[in-house]
Amino acid sequence: MSDPSRPATGYPVPPNGVPTIATAYPYPYPYPAPPPHPRPYYPTTTTTAIPPHHRLLLRRLFAVLVILLLLLSLSTLILYLALRPRVPLFSLSPSSTSLTSLNLTSSSSLSASFSLSFSVSNPNTKLHVFYDDVVVMVWYRDVLLGQNRLEPFDQGVRTQTNVMAVVSVVDEYVGSDVRDSVIGEMGKGVVHFGVRVMAVVRFKAGVWRVRRRVLRVYCGDVGIAVKGNATNGTMVDGARSCVTYL
């Protein structure tokens, strides 16, 4: 018989001495433990070293290529300095440079025919000059009046060639400002036109050739004597040297 004065210890006894489901221990975990995480796989790489004699061969081959490139560049520079291309010279001859059939309409259209005589000189002593594409243009101030393409020609060393060009302008609209300016210059007796030439040129000395270059020629203001109501005129002020750029 228990002593009521002693404190109670342990778990209380269930009724009828049988534990209920709520107080029974749980069933064991039916699944095995999760598998361990796989370790990452790092493939091993092996490098093949270049043999020493192969590296030496590559260095020598690279050195030979560099030396050949330097020799080629040096020989080209020496040849260029020895030949030294000079720009061809252009000038306008007054004896054959003229204007015919000049006509200005009230609708600001202009018609005219320009005959231009060029003297072209090749000052080079060792280089032949080829003019592959030659275009002659006539301007009035900043307005292009007309242009004409000439046949290709060539020049030997230290030679001079006379080149004729005809530029026709037919009912070209120029605007009232240009029309009034031309009429004003006609009243003074001289009308000034601009003449320009563009050409693709090549220089050649034996088997040595220079790449194609664009030659630009500016002849400035060329005065044509046209008085009053005249429709024809000739160049004034003598021969006109042109400025050439290459």
C-alpha positions in Angstrom: 0.0 0.0 0.0 1.4 3.3 -1.0 2.2 6.1 1.3 0.0 9.1 0.4 2.6 11.5 1.9 5.3 10.5 -0.6 5.4 12.5 -4.0 4.3 10.6 -7.1 7.1 9.5 -9.5 7.1 8.0 -13.0 4.3 7.8 -15.6 0.7 7.4 -14.5 -0.7 3.9 -15.0 -3.2 3.8 -17.8 -6.6 2.5 -17.2 -7.0 -1.3 -17.3 -3.2 -1.5 -17.6 -3.2 -1.3 -21.4 -1.5 1.7 -23.2 -3.6 3.6 -25.7 -2.5 4.2 -29.3 -1.9 7.9 -28.7 0.7 7.1 -26.0 2.4 4.1 -27.8 5.8 4.5 -29.4 5.8 5.2 -33.2 6.7 2.5 -35.7 10.4 2.5 -36.9 11.3 4.5 -40.2 10.6 2.0 -43.0 13.1 3.5 -45.6 16.9 3.2 -45.5 19.1 6.3 -45.1 19.4 8.5 -48.3 22.4 7.7 -50.4 25.5 10.0 -50.0 26.0 12.8 -52.6 28.3 11.8 -55.5 31.7 13.4 -55.5 32.3 15.7 -58.6 34.6 14.1 -61.2 37.4 16.2 -62.6 39.1 14.6 -65.6 42.8 14.8 -65.6 44.4 16.7 -68.6 47.8 16.1 -69.8 49.8 18.6 -71.9 52.3 17.6 -74.4 55.4 19.7 -74.2 56.9 21.0 -77.5 60.3 19.5 -77.9 63.2 22.0 -77.6 64.4 21.5 -81.2 60.8 22.3 -82.5 60.7 25.5 -80.6 64.1 26.5 -82.0 62.9 25.7 -85.5 59.8 27.9 -85.1 61.9 30.8 -83.7 64.3 30.6 -86.7 61.4 30.5 -89.2 59.8 33.5 -87.6 63.1 35.4 -87.7 63.5 34.6 -91.4 60.0 35.9 -92.2 60.6 39.1 -90.4 63.9 39.7 -92.1 62.4 39.0 -95.6 59.6 41.5 -94.9 62.0 44.2 -93.8 64.2 43.7 -96.9 61.1 43.9 -99.1 59.9 47.1 -97.5 63.4 48.6 -97.6 63.9 47.8 -101.3 60.5 49.3 -102.2 61.3 52.5 -100.3 64.7 52.8 -102.0 63.1 52.3 -105.4 60.4 54.8 -104.7 63.0 57.4 -103.6 65.2 56.7 -106.6 62.3 57.2 -109.1 60.3 59.7 -107.0 57.1 60.3 -109.1 56.5 63.9 -109.9 53.0 65.4 -110.6 52.3 66.1 -114.3 51.9 69.8 -115.3 48.8 71.2 -116.9 48.3 74.6 -118.5 45.6 76.2 -120.8 46.7 77.7 -124.1 44.9 80.9 -125.1 45.3 80.4 -128.8 42.9 77.5 -129.0 40.7 78.1 -125.9 37.4 79.8 -126.9 33.7 80.0 -126.2 31.0 79.8 -128.9 27.2 79.9 -129.1 26.7 81.5 -125.7 23.0 82.0 -125.0 21.1 83.0 -121.9 17.3 82.7 -121.8 14.7 84.4 -119.6 14.0 81.1 -117.9 17.6 81.1 -116.5 18.9 78.4 -118.9 22.4 78.6 -120.4 23.8 77.1 -123.6 27.4 77.3 -124.8 30.3 75.4 -126.3 33.7 75.6 -124.7 36.9 74.6 -126.7 39.8 74.0 -124.3 43.4 73.4 -125.3 45.6 71.9 -122.6 49.3 71.5 -122.6 50.3 68.5 -120.5 53.9 67.9 -119.5 55.5 64.8 -117.9 58.5 66.1 -115.8 59.6 62.6 -114.8 62.9 61.4 -116.1 62.3 57.7 -115.5 58.6 57.3 -115.3 56.0 56.7 -118.0 52.6 58.2 -117.2 49.2 56.7 -118.3 46.0 58.7 -118.1 43.2 56.1 -118.0 40.1 58.1 -117.2 40.1 61.9 -117.9 37.1 64.1 -117.2 37.1 67.9 -118.1 34.6 70.1 -116.3 33.5 73.8 -116.8 32.1 75.7 -113.8 30.7 79.1 -113.2 31.5 79.9 -109.6 30.1 76.9 -107.7 27.7 75.7 -110.5 28.8 72.9 -112.8 27.8 73.8 -116.3 29.0 70.7 -118.2 31.6 68.0 -118.5 33.1 65.7 -121.1 35.1 62.5 -120.8 38.3 62.2 -123.0 40.0 59.3 -124.5 42.9 57.7 -122.5 46.4 58.7 -123.5 49.9 58.2 -122.2 53.2 60.1 -122.1 56.8 59.1 -122.2 59.5 60.6 -120.0 60.0 64.3 -120.2 57.4 64.8 -123.0 54.7 67.3 -123.7 51.3 66.6 -125.2 48.6 68.9 -126.5 45.1 67.7 -125.5 41.9 69.3 -126.9 38.6 69.1 -125.1 35.1 70.3 -126.0 32.5 70.8 -123.4 29.0 71.5 -124.6 26.3 73.0 -122.4 22.7 72.7 -123.8 19.8 74.4 -121.9 21.4 73.9 -118.5 19.3 75.6 -115.8 21.6 77.8 -113.7 19.2 80.0 -111.8 18.5 83.6 -111.9 21.6 84.6 -109.8 24.0 83.0 -112.2 22.2 84.3 -115.2 22.3 87.9 -113.9 26.0 87.5 -112.9 27.0 86.3 -116.4 25.1 89.2 -118.0 26.8 91.6 -115.6 30.3 90.3 -116.6 29.4 90.4 -120.3 28.7 94.1 -119.8 32.3 94.4 -118.5 33.7 92.5 -121.5 35.1 89.4 -119.8 33.3 86.4 -118.3 35.2 84.2 -115.9 34.7 80.4 -115.9 36.4 77.7 -113.9 38.1 74.7 -115.6 38.9 71.5 -113.7 40.2 68.1 -114.7 40.1 64.8 -112.9 42.1 61.8 -114.2 43.1 58.4 -113.0 46.9 58.1 -113.6 49.5 55.3 -113.4 53.3 55.6 -113.3 55.5 52.9 -114.8 59.2 52.3 -115.0 60.1 49.0 -116.5 58.4 46.3 -114.5 57.9 48.6 -111.5 54.4 50.2 -111.3 52.8 52.6 -108.9 49.2 51.9 -107.9 46.6 54.1 -109.6 46.2 57.6 -108.3 43.6 60.3 -108.8 45.0 63.5 -110.4 43.1 66.7 -109.7 43.7 69.8 -111.8 42.4 73.3 -111.0 42.8 76.1 -113.6 41.1 78.8 -111.6 39.1 81.6 -113.2 39.7 81.6 -116.9 38.6 84.9 -118.5 36.8 84.8 -121.9 36.3 88.0 -123.8 32.6 88.4 -124.5 31.4 91.9 -125.2 27.9 93.1 -125.3 25.5 90.8 -127.0 28.2 88.7 -128.6 27.9 84.9 -128.4 31.6 84.1 -129.1 34.8 84.9 -127.3 38.4 83.9 -126.8 40.6 83.5 -123.8 42.4 86.5 -122.4 45.4 87.1 -120.1 47.8 84.6 -121.9 48.5 81.0 -120.9 47.1 79.9 -117.6 49.1 77.5 -115.4 46.9 75.1 -113.5 47.4 73.7 -110.0 47.7 69.9 -109.9 47.3 67.6 -106.9 48.0 63.9 -106.7 
